[in-house]
Amino acid sequence: MRFAPITDRLADLGGAKWEIHVLAKQMLAAGEDLIQLTIGEPDVPTPAALTAAAKAAIDAGRLGYCNGRGETDLLNALAARYSTRTGRTIGTDQIIALPGTQTALYAVMMALASTGDEVLVGDPMYATYEGIVSSTGATVVPVPLRPEHGFRMQAADVAARITPRTRVLFLNSPHNPTGAVLRAEDIAALGALAIQHDLWIVSDEVYEELVFDGTRFASPFDNPDLAERTVVTASISKSHAAPGFRSGWCVGSPAFSARLLPVAETMLFGNQPFIADMTALAVSQPSPVAAGMASRFARRAALIHARLNGVNGLRVHQPEAGMFAVVDIRATGLSGNDFARRLLAEERLAVMPGESFGTSLAGWLRVSLTQKDELIDEACTRIARLAARQLEKAA
């Protein structure tokens, strides 16, 4: 029996990257005591007003089919949100509601890239990006994001990798896993290359509302010169602590959205009305939980830096946003995979190896900031302890 080529392209790009996370969950289910700092699960429940809105919509019978673009109230709320943000009039014909950022990115990339094309993606990158691009038949071209530049994508690195086959520049800011935030001047320089080479810009902005104090969010969609070639994806998963509702969207030009609509309708014809009602409420006002999360995550990132940076050869990059910090453990002589496996086996601490996010983060760890301060502090003790043992062994 034959399978479609997509199954070969994605064969090594699925759950294998999350092996340590899955193993840790199995250990927890078996009753083992460990600290889990693997994924970006919000540290607060979904706001009661949102769950109440979803329940009220269910009770009101909002359980039927939706049109392929999305429910009217949600589209209007998103249009108002992005009109306010950009200072331009954004119409509902520029928006398509989809179940989560992941689905939105998949649909968008299917509309923009195909076999033989190349997509420029920052490395390190979120673990699913390679699969999203490879699904289309296009090739991922990694653009190194360097610690000395704060992990912010540099125009010179992009320019060096553009070829006649390049179709898309894929941005993620605020960035997962490093927490880097592109500046307006970074985006202008990258955008100039996109204009010069007629590239699309896809911007994953799911962490927009989790920017730490002292840093300002910027988007290529907000730049009028780049708006027609930019597609934004986002969701309420992070900003409103609602990952299980799988409610996201994409925003682009009217022409792009018209071309995307049949693709989205083929994948999933419309979103769930009761979830759309809840999401309309969520995006029509400031999140009641985002600021608190950003404050706590910034505090925990500072704690990790204070506890580990310069200790036993470790180096910590301080994030500017998001739910994670990354720790350089290369001085121990171990790979990120090996260090993370030993942390789980010897210290009962689960973190993600940097290798799950690309070659540029080999020899690093990604540590979630979503557990309580005391658990983060204890996690630092365990990381430092393993690093000390490894250095002593190597001496």
TORGU-22557 format. One record per residue (C-alpha): x, y, z; chain; residue number from 0; residue in three letters. Coordinates in Angstrom, 2 decimals, always signed. Example, Ala and Ser with C-alpha at 12.3 -4.5 7.8 and 13.67 -1.06 7.14 Angstrom:
<atoms>
<<+12.30; -4.50; +7.80>; "A"; 0; "ALA">
<<+13.67; -1.06; +7.14>; "A"; 1; "SER">
</atoms>
This chain:
<atoms>
<<+0.00; +0.00; +0.00>; "A"; 0; "MET">
<<+1.24; +3.49; -0.83>; "A"; 1; "ARG">
<<+1.13; +6.62; +1.30>; "A"; 2; "PHE">
<<+1.12; +10.25; +0.24>; "A"; 3; "ALA">
<<+4.52; +12.02; +0.27>; "A"; 4; "PRO">
<<+3.38; +14.28; +3.12>; "A"; 5; "ILE">
<<+3.63; +11.30; +5.48>; "A"; 6; "THR">
<<+7.31; +10.94; +4.61>; "A"; 7; "ASP">
<<+7.97; +14.66; +4.93>; "A"; 8; "ARG">
<<+6.47; +14.70; +8.42>; "A"; 9; "LEU">
<<+7.69; +11.30; +9.61>; "A"; 10; "ALA">
<<+10.32; +12.72; +11.99>; "A"; 11; "ASP">
<<+8.67; +16.07; +12.71>; "A"; 12; "LEU">
<<+5.85; +15.13; +15.06>; "A"; 13; "GLY">
<<+5.75; +13.92; +18.62>; "A"; 14; "GLY">
<<+9.38; +12.81; +18.78>; "A"; 15; "ALA">
<<+10.43; +16.36; +19.65>; "A"; 16; "LYS">
<<+8.24; +16.18; +22.76>; "A"; 17; "TRP">
<<+9.57; +12.83; +23.97>; "A"; 18; "GLU">
<<+10.84; +14.13; +27.32>; "A"; 19; "ILE">
<<+7.58; +15.98; +27.96>; "A"; 20; "HIS">
<<+5.58; +12.84; +27.24>; "A"; 21; "VAL">
<<+7.84; +10.72; +29.43>; "A"; 22; "LEU">
<<+7.50; +13.21; +32.29>; "A"; 23; "ALA">
<<+3.70; +13.08; +32.01>; "A"; 24; "LYS">
<<+3.84; +9.29; +32.18>; "A"; 25; "GLN">
<<+6.01; +9.47; +35.29>; "A"; 26; "MET">
<<+3.62; +11.92; +36.92>; "A"; 27; "LEU">
<<+0.67; +9.68; +36.07>; "A"; 28; "ALA">
<<+2.51; +6.80; +37.71>; "A"; 29; "ALA">
<<+2.77; +8.80; +40.93>; "A"; 30; "GLY">
<<+6.39; +9.94; +40.68>; "A"; 31; "GLU">
<<+7.29; +13.29; +42.21>; "A"; 32; "ASP">
<<+8.90; +15.64; +39.70>; "A"; 33; "LEU">
<<+8.88; +19.26; +38.53>; "A"; 34; "ILE">
<<+7.56; +19.71; +35.01>; "A"; 35; "GLN">
<<+8.83; +22.77; +33.12>; "A"; 36; "LEU">
<<+8.35; +21.59; +29.57>; "A"; 37; "THR">
<<+5.37; +23.34; +27.94>; "A"; 38; "ILE">
<<+3.80; +26.78; +27.96>; "A"; 39; "GLY">
<<+0.65; +26.04; +29.90>; "A"; 40; "GLU">
<<-0.72; +29.29; +31.43>; "A"; 41; "PRO">
<<-0.37; +29.43; +35.22>; "A"; 42; "ASP">
<<-3.94; +30.66; +35.78>; "A"; 43; "VAL">
<<-7.32; +29.23; +34.77>; "A"; 44; "PRO">
<<-9.33; +30.62; +31.87>; "A"; 45; "THR">
<<-11.12; +33.76; +33.14>; "A"; 46; "PRO">
<<-14.53; +32.95; +34.57>; "A"; 47; "ALA">
<<-16.24; +35.54; +32.36>; "A"; 48; "ALA">
<<-15.04; +33.71; +29.26>; "A"; 49; "LEU">
<<-16.08; +30.24; +30.37>; "A"; 50; "THR">
<<-19.43; +31.72; +31.44>; "A"; 51; "ALA">
<<-19.84; +33.24; +27.98>; "A"; 52; "ALA">
<<-19.12; +29.87; +26.36>; "A"; 53; "ALA">
<<-21.60; +28.12; +28.66>; "A"; 54; "LYS">
<<-24.25; +30.75; +28.03>; "A"; 55; "ALA">
<<-23.78; +30.36; +24.28>; "A"; 56; "ALA">
<<-24.18; +26.59; +24.59>; "A"; 57; "ILE">
<<-27.34; +27.06; +26.67>; "A"; 58; "ASP">
<<-28.63; +29.46; +24.02>; "A"; 59; "ALA">
<<-28.21; +26.79; +21.37>; "A"; 60; "GLY">
<<-25.16; +28.26; +19.66>; "A"; 61; "ARG">
<<-24.21; +24.80; +18.42>; "A"; 62; "LEU">
<<-25.02; +24.93; +14.71>; "A"; 63; "GLY">
<<-22.88; +25.35; +11.64>; "A"; 64; "TYR">
<<-20.94; +28.55; +11.04>; "A"; 65; "CYS">
<<-19.99; +30.15; +7.75>; "A"; 66; "ASN">
<<-16.50; +29.40; +6.50>; "A"; 67; "GLY">
<<-14.94; +32.73; +7.52>; "A"; 68; "ARG">
<<-16.19; +32.88; +11.09>; "A"; 69; "GLY">
<<-19.04; +34.19; +13.22>; "A"; 70; "GLU">
<<-20.02; +37.81; +12.57>; "A"; 71; "THR">
<<-19.53; +39.09; +16.12>; "A"; 72; "ASP">
<<-16.05; +37.59; +16.31>; "A"; 73; "LEU">
<<-15.01; +38.98; +12.94>; "A"; 74; "LEU">
<<-16.28; +42.42; +13.96>; "A"; 75; "ASN">
<<-14.40; +42.26; +17.26>; "A"; 76; "ALA">
<<-11.16; +41.24; +15.54>; "A"; 77; "LEU">
<<-11.59; +43.93; +12.88>; "A"; 78; "ALA">
<<-11.99; +46.54; +15.62>; "A"; 79; "ALA">
<<-8.99; +45.20; +17.53>; "A"; 80; "ARG">
<<-6.63; +45.35; +14.55>; "A"; 81; "TYR">
<<-8.03; +48.66; +13.32>; "A"; 82; "SER">
<<-7.16; +50.17; +16.70>; "A"; 83; "THR">
<<-3.73; +48.54; +16.73>; "A"; 84; "ARG">
<<-2.69; +49.51; +13.23>; "A"; 85; "THR">
<<-4.43; +52.87; +12.95>; "A"; 86; "GLY">
<<-5.93; +51.67; +9.64>; "A"; 87; "ARG">
<<-9.40; +50.40; +8.86>; "A"; 88; "THR">
<<-9.26; +46.61; +8.93>; "A"; 89; "ILE">
<<-12.33; +44.96; +7.47>; "A"; 90; "GLY">
<<-13.91; +41.63; +8.30>; "A"; 91; "THR">
<<-12.98; +40.54; +4.76>; "A"; 92; "ASP">
<<-9.36; +40.48; +5.96>; "A"; 93; "GLN">
<<-9.93; +37.94; +8.75>; "A"; 94; "ILE">
<<-10.56; +34.21; +8.95>; "A"; 95; "ILE">
<<-11.28; +32.50; +12.28>; "A"; 96; "ALA">
<<-9.59; +29.13; +12.78>; "A"; 97; "LEU">
<<-9.13; +26.69; +15.69>; "A"; 98; "PRO">
<<-5.88; +27.93; +17.20>; "A"; 99; "GLY">
<<-2.65; +29.44; +15.91>; "A"; 100; "THR">
<<-1.31; +26.07; +14.81>; "A"; 101; "GLN">
<<-4.23; +25.48; +12.42>; "A"; 102; "THR">
<<-4.07; +29.08; +11.21>; "A"; 103; "ALA">
<<-0.37; +28.74; +10.39>; "A"; 104; "LEU">
<<-0.97; +25.46; +8.57>; "A"; 105; "TYR">
<<-3.72; +26.96; +6.44>; "A"; 106; "ALA">
<<-1.74; +30.12; +5.72>; "A"; 107; "VAL">
<<+1.36; +28.21; +4.68>; "A"; 108; "MET">
<<-0.68; +25.90; +2.44>; "A"; 109; "MET">
<<-1.89; +29.03; +0.65>; "A"; 110; "ALA">
<<+1.57; +30.55; +0.19>; "A"; 111; "LEU">
<<+4.10; +27.77; -0.45>; "A"; 112; "ALA">
<<+4.39; +24.54; -2.42>; "A"; 113; "SER">
<<+6.88; +21.99; -3.68>; "A"; 114; "THR">
<<+10.10; +23.62; -4.83>; "A"; 115; "GLY">
<<+9.61; +26.79; -2.79>; "A"; 116; "ASP">
<<+11.74; +27.88; +0.14>; "A"; 117; "GLU">
<<+10.58; +29.40; +3.42>; "A"; 118; "VAL">
<<+12.99; +31.35; +5.63>; "A"; 119; "LEU">
<<+12.48; +30.50; +9.31>; "A"; 120; "VAL">
<<+14.44; +31.69; +12.32>; "A"; 121; "GLY">
<<+16.51; +28.96; +14.00>; "A"; 122; "ASP">
<<+15.80; +28.25; +16.87>; "A"; 123; "PRO">
<<+12.12; +27.89; +16.00>; "A"; 124; "MET">
<<+8.97; +26.58; +17.64>; "A"; 125; "TYR">
<<+8.95; +22.81; +17.35>; "A"; 126; "ALA">
<<+6.06; +22.55; +14.87>; "A"; 127; "THR">
<<+7.24; +25.13; +12.34>; "A"; 128; "TYR">
<<+9.36; +22.71; +10.35>; "A"; 129; "GLU">
<<+6.37; +20.42; +9.96>; "A"; 130; "GLY">
<<+4.07; +23.26; +8.97>; "A"; 131; "ILE">
<<+6.39; +24.25; +6.13>; "A"; 132; "VAL">
<<+7.28; +20.71; +5.11>; "A"; 133; "SER">
<<+3.59; +19.83; +4.84>; "A"; 134; "SER">
<<+3.36; +22.06; +1.78>; "A"; 135; "THR">
<<+6.31; +20.41; +0.05>; "A"; 136; "GLY">
<<+8.39; +23.56; +0.50>; "A"; 137; "ALA">
<<+11.84; +23.53; +2.10>; "A"; 138; "THR">
<<+12.70; +25.13; +5.42>; "A"; 139; "VAL">
<<+15.74; +27.40; +5.15>; "A"; 140; "VAL">
<<+16.96; +28.09; +8.69>; "A"; 141; "PRO">
<<+18.12; +31.61; +9.48>; "A"; 142; "VAL">
<<+20.35; +31.56; +12.57>; "A"; 143; "PRO">
<<+19.13; +33.65; +15.49>; "A"; 144; "LEU">
<<+22.27; +34.47; +17.41>; "A"; 145; "ARG">
<<+22.62; +35.05; +21.17>; "A"; 146; "PRO">
<<+24.92; +38.01; +20.53>; "A"; 147; "GLU">
<<+21.99; +39.73; +18.76>; "A"; 148; "HIS">
<<+19.53; +38.83; +21.48>; "A"; 149; "GLY">
<<+18.15; +36.06; +19.23>; "A"; 150; "PHE">
<<+16.56; +38.75; +17.02>; "A"; 151; "ARG">
<<+16.60; +37.95; +13.31>; "A"; 152; "MET">
<<+19.14; +40.03; +11.38>; "A"; 153; "GLN">
<<+18.51; +41.28; +7.86>; "A"; 154; "ALA">
<<+22.04; +40.36; +6.77>; "A"; 155; "ALA">
<<+21.46; +36.74; +7.76>; "A"; 156; "ASP">
<<+18.20; +36.69; +5.81>; "A"; 157; "VAL">
<<+19.74; +38.34; +2.72>; "A"; 158; "ALA">
<<+22.47; +35.70; +2.62>; "A"; 159; "ALA">
<<+19.85; +32.94; +2.31>; "A"; 160; "ARG">
<<+17.42; +34.39; -0.22>; "A"; 161; "ILE">
<<+17.31; +32.54; -3.54>; "A"; 162; "THR">
<<+14.99; +32.66; -6.58>; "A"; 163; "PRO">
<<+12.95; +29.94; -4.84>; "A"; 164; "ARG">
<<+12.31; +31.93; -1.66>; "A"; 165; "THR">
<<+8.61; +32.70; -1.17>; "A"; 166; "ARG">
<<+7.99; +33.39; +2.52>; "A"; 167; "VAL">
<<+9.76; +35.00; +5.45>; "A"; 168; "LEU">
<<+8.32; +33.35; +8.57>; "A"; 169; "PHE">
<<+8.61; +35.52; +11.70>; "A"; 170; "LEU">
<<+7.76; +34.76; +15.32>; "A"; 171; "ASN">
<<+7.82; +37.71; +17.70>; "A"; 172; "SER">
<<+7.62; +37.51; +20.65>; "A"; 173; "PRO">
<<+9.69; +34.43; +20.02>; "A"; 174; "HIS">
<<+9.32; +30.89; +21.28>; "A"; 175; "ASN">
<<+11.62; +29.51; +22.65>; "A"; 176; "PRO">
<<+13.94; +32.48; +23.37>; "A"; 177; "THR">
<<+11.51; +35.25; +24.34>; "A"; 178; "GLY">
<<+13.14; +37.71; +21.90>; "A"; 179; "ALA">
<<+11.04; +40.59; +20.58>; "A"; 180; "VAL">
<<+11.74; +42.18; +17.19>; "A"; 181; "LEU">
<<+12.12; +45.96; +17.22>; "A"; 182; "ARG">
<<+10.39; +48.20; +14.69>; "A"; 183; "ALA">
<<+13.77; +48.86; +13.06>; "A"; 184; "GLU">
<<+14.43; +45.11; +12.78>; "A"; 185; "ASP">
<<+11.10; +44.67; +11.04>; "A"; 186; "ILE">
<<+11.75; +47.60; +8.70>; "A"; 187; "ALA">
<<+15.07; +46.07; +7.62>; "A"; 188; "ALA">
<<+13.54; +42.63; +7.14>; "A"; 189; "LEU">
<<+10.57; +44.16; +5.36>; "A"; 190; "GLY">
<<+12.84; +45.97; +2.90>; "A"; 191; "ALA">
<<+14.21; +42.59; +1.86>; "A"; 192; "LEU">
<<+10.68; +41.20; +1.52>; "A"; 193; "ALA">
<<+9.76; +44.09; -0.78>; "A"; 194; "ILE">
<<+12.97; +43.78; -2.80>; "A"; 195; "GLN">
<<+12.47; +40.05; -3.37>; "A"; 196; "HIS">
<<+8.65; +40.02; -3.43>; "A"; 197; "ASP">
<<+8.29; +37.77; -0.37>; "A"; 198; "LEU">
<<+5.30; +37.13; +1.84>; "A"; 199; "TRP">
<<+5.76; +37.74; +5.56>; "A"; 200; "ILE">
<<+4.00; +35.38; +7.95>; "A"; 201; "VAL">
<<+4.05; +36.68; +11.53>; "A"; 202; "SER">
<<+3.13; +34.41; +14.45>; "A"; 203; "ASP">
<<+2.13; +36.84; +17.22>; "A"; 204; "GLU">
<<+0.51; +34.53; +19.76>; "A"; 205; "VAL">
<<+2.62; +36.03; +22.60>; "A"; 206; "TYR">
<<+1.79; +39.65; +21.73>; "A"; 207; "GLU">
<<+0.18; +40.36; +25.12>; "A"; 208; "GLU">
<<+2.95; +38.70; +27.17>; "A"; 209; "LEU">
<<+5.66; +41.31; +26.55>; "A"; 210; "VAL">
<<+7.64; +42.24; +29.67>; "A"; 211; "PHE">
<<+8.00; +45.79; +30.98>; "A"; 212; "ASP">
<<+10.62; +47.81; +29.15>; "A"; 213; "GLY">
<<+10.05; +46.15; +25.77>; "A"; 214; "THR">
<<+7.64; +47.29; +23.06>; "A"; 215; "ARG">
<<+5.82; +44.96; +20.70>; "A"; 216; "PHE">
<<+6.09; +45.65; +16.96>; "A"; 217; "ALA">
<<+4.50; +43.92; +13.98>; "A"; 218; "SER">
<<+5.10; +44.04; +10.22>; "A"; 219; "PRO">
<<+1.32; +44.24; +9.77>; "A"; 220; "PHE">
<<+1.32; +47.57; +11.56>; "A"; 221; "ASP">
<<+3.81; +48.97; +9.03>; "A"; 222; "ASN">
<<+1.73; +50.32; +6.11>; "A"; 223; "PRO">
<<+4.52; +49.55; +3.65>; "A"; 224; "ASP">
<<+4.41; +45.86; +4.61>; "A"; 225; "LEU">
<<+0.73; +45.31; +5.35>; "A"; 226; "ALA">
<<-0.27; +43.97; +1.91>; "A"; 227; "GLU">
<<+2.37; +41.22; +2.03>; "A"; 228; "ARG">
<<+1.95; +40.34; +5.73>; "A"; 229; "THR">
<<-0.28; +37.70; +7.29>; "A"; 230; "VAL">
<<-0.66; +37.66; +11.09>; "A"; 231; "VAL">
<<-1.72; +34.64; +13.12>; "A"; 232; "THR">
<<-2.68; +34.63; +16.80>; "A"; 233; "ALA">
<<-5.11; +33.12; +19.31>; "A"; 234; "SER">
<<-6.46; +33.45; +22.84>; "A"; 235; "ILE">
<<-4.52; +30.41; +24.06>; "A"; 236; "SER">
<<-1.75; +32.36; +25.79>; "A"; 237; "LYS">
<<-3.14; +35.86; +26.27>; "A"; 238; "SER">
<<-6.39; +34.66; +27.85>; "A"; 239; "HIS">
<<-5.16; +31.40; +29.39>; "A"; 240; "ALA">
<<-7.50; +29.44; +27.12>; "A"; 241; "ALA">
<<-5.37; +26.87; +25.27>; "A"; 242; "PRO">
<<-7.99; +24.13; +25.37>; "A"; 243; "GLY">
<<-10.56; +26.18; +23.47>; "A"; 244; "PHE">
<<-8.39; +26.21; +20.32>; "A"; 245; "ARG">
<<-9.57; +29.57; +19.10>; "A"; 246; "SER">
<<-7.36; +31.55; +16.74>; "A"; 247; "GLY">
<<-7.37; +33.60; +13.54>; "A"; 248; "TRP">
<<-5.35; +35.06; +10.73>; "A"; 249; "CYS">
<<-5.41; +38.62; +9.39>; "A"; 250; "VAL">
<<-4.10; +39.71; +6.00>; "A"; 251; "GLY">
<<-5.10; +41.70; +2.96>; "A"; 252; "SER">
<<-8.56; +41.23; +1.46>; "A"; 253; "PRO">
<<-6.97; +39.58; -1.57>; "A"; 254; "ALA">
<<-5.04; +37.11; +0.56>; "A"; 255; "PHE">
<<-8.05; +36.25; +2.71>; "A"; 256; "SER">
<<-10.17; +35.64; -0.38>; "A"; 257; "ALA">
<<-7.61; +33.15; -1.67>; "A"; 258; "ARG">
<<-7.23; +31.50; +1.75>; "A"; 259; "LEU">
<<-10.94; +31.09; +2.40>; "A"; 260; "LEU">
<<-11.47; +27.98; +0.21>; "A"; 261; "PRO">
<<-8.39; +26.39; +1.82>; "A"; 262; "VAL">
<<-9.77; +27.07; +5.30>; "A"; 263; "ALA">
<<-13.22; +25.86; +4.30>; "A"; 264; "GLU">
<<-11.74; +22.63; +3.00>; "A"; 265; "THR">
<<-9.93; +22.05; +6.30>; "A"; 266; "MET">
<<-12.76; +22.98; +8.66>; "A"; 267; "LEU">
<<-15.87; +24.79; +7.51>; "A"; 268; "PHE">
<<-16.17; +27.57; +10.07>; "A"; 269; "GLY">
<<-15.45; +27.69; +13.78>; "A"; 270; "ASN">
<<-17.67; +26.67; +16.69>; "A"; 271; "GLN">
<<-20.27; +29.40; +17.39>; "A"; 272; "PRO">
<<-20.17; +29.05; +21.19>; "A"; 273; "PHE">
<<-16.36; +29.36; +21.19>; "A"; 274; "ILE">
<<-16.58; +32.26; +18.74>; "A"; 275; "ALA">
<<-18.90; +34.11; +21.14>; "A"; 276; "ASP">
<<-16.44; +33.63; +23.97>; "A"; 277; "MET">
<<-13.54; +34.74; +21.76>; "A"; 278; "THR">
<<-15.41; +37.86; +20.62>; "A"; 279; "ALA">
<<-15.72; +38.87; +24.26>; "A"; 280; "LEU">
<<-12.07; +38.09; +24.88>; "A"; 281; "ALA">
<<-10.61; +40.17; +22.05>; "A"; 282; "VAL">
<<-12.96; +43.11; +22.51>; "A"; 283; "SER">
<<-11.30; +44.14; +25.78>; "A"; 284; "GLN">
<<-7.92; +43.89; +27.47>; "A"; 285; "PRO">
<<-7.11; +40.45; +28.82>; "A"; 286; "SER">
<<-7.74; +40.27; +32.58>; "A"; 287; "PRO">
<<-4.86; +37.81; +33.05>; "A"; 288; "VAL">
<<-2.12; +38.69; +30.54>; "A"; 289; "ALA">
<<-0.47; +41.48; +32.53>; "A"; 290; "ALA">
<<-0.26; +39.34; +35.65>; "A"; 291; "GLY">
<<+1.23; +36.44; +33.73>; "A"; 292; "MET">
<<+3.80; +38.69; +32.04>; "A"; 293; "ALA">
<<+4.83; +40.11; +35.42>; "A"; 294; "SER">
<<+5.22; +36.67; +36.99>; "A"; 295; "ARG">
<<+7.09; +35.22; +34.02>; "A"; 296; "PHE">
<<+9.49; +38.17; +33.96>; "A"; 297; "ALA">
<<+10.13; +37.71; +37.68>; "A"; 298; "ARG">
<<+10.81; +34.00; +37.26>; "A"; 299; "ARG">
<<+13.10; +34.61; +34.30>; "A"; 300; "ALA">
<<+15.08; +37.05; +36.44>; "A"; 301; "ALA">
<<+15.23; +34.43; +39.19>; "A"; 302; "LEU">
<<+16.67; +31.85; +36.79>; "A"; 303; "ILE">
<<+19.24; +34.37; +35.58>; "A"; 304; "HIS">
<<+20.25; +35.26; +39.12>; "A"; 305; "ALA">
<<+20.50; +31.62; +40.19>; "A"; 306; "ARG">
<<+22.22; +30.08; +37.16>; "A"; 307; "LEU">
<<+24.00; +32.63; +34.99>; "A"; 308; "ASN">
<<+27.75; +32.10; +35.44>; "A"; 309; "GLY">
<<+27.24; +29.13; +37.78>; "A"; 310; "VAL">
<<+29.04; +25.89; +36.87>; "A"; 311; "ASN">
<<+29.62; +27.10; +33.34>; "A"; 312; "GLY">
<<+25.94; +27.87; +32.67>; "A"; 313; "LEU">
<<+24.71; +30.92; +30.77>; "A"; 314; "ARG">
<<+21.14; +32.24; +30.80>; "A"; 315; "VAL">
<<+19.52; +34.40; +28.13>; "A"; 316; "HIS">
<<+17.01; +36.78; +29.66>; "A"; 317; "GLN">
<<+13.74; +36.77; +27.67>; "A"; 318; "PRO">
<<+11.77; +39.91; +26.86>; "A"; 319; "GLU">
<<+8.40; +38.20; +26.59>; "A"; 320; "ALA">
<<+6.63; +34.86; +26.64>; "A"; 321; "GLY">
<<+6.67; +31.82; +28.86>; "A"; 322; "MET">
<<+10.22; +30.49; +28.60>; "A"; 323; "PHE">
<<+13.88; +31.07; +29.37>; "A"; 324; "ALA">
<<+16.76; +29.33; +27.60>; "A"; 325; "VAL">
<<+19.88; +28.11; +29.38>; "A"; 326; "VAL">
<<+23.21; +27.41; +27.67>; "A"; 327; "ASP">
<<+24.67; +24.18; +29.11>; "A"; 328; "ILE">
<<+27.37; +23.59; +26.48>; "A"; 329; "ARG">
<<+30.17; +24.10; +29.02>; "A"; 330; "ALA">
<<+29.16; +20.81; +30.64>; "A"; 331; "THR">
<<+30.09; +18.92; +27.47>; "A"; 332; "GLY">
<<+26.61; +17.42; +27.18>; "A"; 333; "LEU">
<<+24.06; +17.97; +24.46>; "A"; 334; "SER">
<<+20.75; +19.51; +25.41>; "A"; 335; "GLY">
<<+19.11; +16.14; +24.84>; "A"; 336; "ASN">
<<+21.53; +14.31; +27.13>; "A"; 337; "ASP">
<<+21.40; +16.97; +29.83>; "A"; 338; "PHE">
<<+17.59; +17.03; +29.77>; "A"; 339; "ALA">
<<+17.40; +13.23; +29.96>; "A"; 340; "ARG">
<<+19.76; +13.16; +32.92>; "A"; 341; "ARG">
<<+17.82; +15.95; +34.62>; "A"; 342; "LEU">
<<+14.68; +13.85; +34.38>; "A"; 343; "LEU">
<<+16.32; +10.60; +35.46>; "A"; 344; "ALA">
<<+18.62; +11.94; +38.19>; "A"; 345; "GLU">
<<+16.94; +15.12; +39.40>; "A"; 346; "GLU">
<<+13.26; +14.52; +38.60>; "A"; 347; "ARG">
<<+13.09; +17.76; +36.61>; "A"; 348; "LEU">
<<+11.56; +17.90; +33.13>; "A"; 349; "ALA">
<<+12.66; +20.61; +30.69>; "A"; 350; "VAL">
<<+12.84; +20.71; +26.90>; "A"; 351; "MET">
<<+16.17; +20.14; +25.14>; "A"; 352; "PRO">
<<+17.18; +22.96; +22.83>; "A"; 353; "GLY">
<<+17.59; +20.49; +19.98>; "A"; 354; "GLU">
<<+13.80; +20.23; +19.79>; "A"; 355; "SER">
<<+13.81; +23.80; +18.45>; "A"; 356; "PHE">
<<+16.58; +23.66; +15.84>; "A"; 357; "GLY">
<<+20.30; +23.27; +15.43>; "A"; 358; "THR">
<<+21.08; +26.79; +16.66>; "A"; 359; "SER">
<<+19.88; +25.84; +20.15>; "A"; 360; "LEU">
<<+21.84; +22.59; +20.39>; "A"; 361; "ALA">
<<+23.43; +22.45; +23.82>; "A"; 362; "GLY">
<<+20.72; +24.58; +25.41>; "A"; 363; "TRP">
<<+17.62; +23.94; +27.50>; "A"; 364; "LEU">
<<+14.20; +25.58; +27.30>; "A"; 365; "ARG">
<<+12.71; +26.09; +30.76>; "A"; 366; "VAL">
<<+9.04; +26.96; +31.23>; "A"; 367; "SER">
<<+8.26; +29.91; +33.51>; "A"; 368; "LEU">
<<+4.73; +28.79; +34.30>; "A"; 369; "THR">
<<+5.27; +27.05; +37.62>; "A"; 370; "GLN">
<<+5.34; +28.79; +41.03>; "A"; 371; "LYS">
<<+8.42; +30.74; +42.09>; "A"; 372; "ASP">
<<+9.47; +28.17; +44.67>; "A"; 373; "GLU">
<<+9.40; +25.40; +42.07>; "A"; 374; "LEU">
<<+11.42; +27.52; +39.65>; "A"; 375; "ILE">
<<+13.94; +28.14; +42.42>; "A"; 376; "ASP">
<<+14.18; +24.42; +43.20>; "A"; 377; "GLU">
<<+14.55; +23.67; +39.48>; "A"; 378; "ALA">
<<+17.55; +26.00; +39.38>; "A"; 379; "CYS">
<<+19.10; +24.08; +42.27>; "A"; 380; "THR">
<<+18.68; +20.82; +40.38>; "A"; 381; "ARG">
<<+20.08; +22.18; +37.11>; "A"; 382; "ILE">
<<+23.11; +23.64; +38.89>; "A"; 383; "ALA">
<<+23.63; +20.39; +40.79>; "A"; 384; "ARG">
<<+23.71; +18.28; +37.64>; "A"; 385; "LEU">
<<+26.01; +20.76; +35.92>; "A"; 386; "ALA">
<<+28.39; +20.62; +38.89>; "A"; 387; "ALA">
<<+28.46; +16.82; +38.82>; "A"; 388; "ARG">
<<+29.13; +16.79; +35.11>; "A"; 389; "GLN">
<<+31.96; +19.32; +35.36>; "A"; 390; "LEU">
<<+33.51; +17.38; +38.24>; "A"; 391; "GLU">
<<+33.27; +14.16; +36.22>; "A"; 392; "LYS">
<<+34.92; +15.80; +33.22>; "A"; 393; "ALA">
<<+37.76; +17.34; +35.27>; "A"; 394; "ALA">
</atoms>
